[in-house]
Amino acid sequence: MAINLSKGQKINLSKDSGLTQVRLGLGWDPIKVKGFFGRTKEKAVDLDASVLAYDASGQMVEAVFYGSLRAANGSIIHHGDNLTGAGDGDDEVIDINLPGVDARINTLALVITSYSGDQFSGIENAFVRVENVENRQELARFEMTQKGSHTGLMVASISRDGNDWVFKAVGSPLPGAARTPRDVIDPARAYL
């Protein structure tokens, strides 16, 4: 069964699909700029995928990102930092094992930031997607070509509902200069 969600839509991952493994995939291409004599060259762009983990009171418990590649208990794993955007497909990947997430954590915020400070409106072929790891079906996909000067994006939230997890597609720009996960801790909290 394919599940494709639009901004604002929710799905109970456990009840509706039996889903337990979620992957956040981020892809983009370097920016093409004109050099000397009209030649085109590529400018590296450093986007970063992160998962911010909050407790029921909205306090951040931990973050999984380029500087901390694993949750303390190993339930969330970042597969490495891509500094350029070169190559096809997902440039950064984070896997989440929902049954293994620390019991103190109530909500996971899936966010993207631009470490290089490049605005999403100027980045080529930028996308972020969330998929079911077990069957490789996408739950949500956002093309990050929105107009504006934002450098941060709240992709989605995944929240506990008793023993279940509820996924909400957000796809909203985050305000301010979002270069690191630390920069979006408070703005992301508004979507919990």
PELINTA-V83988 format. One record per helix or strand of 2 or more residues. SS is the DSSP state (hx for helix, st for strand). FROM is the first residue (numbers start at 1). TO is the last residue. Records with the same first field share a line. If there is no record, write none. Layout:
BEGIN
SS=FROM-TO + FROM-TO
END
This chain:
BEGIN
st=10-12 + 21-29 + 31-34 + 40-43 + 47-54 + 60-65 + 76-78 + 92-97 + 107-114 + 124-132 + 138-143 + 152-161 + 164-174
hx=13-17 + 36-38 + 98-100 + 120-122 + 181-189
END
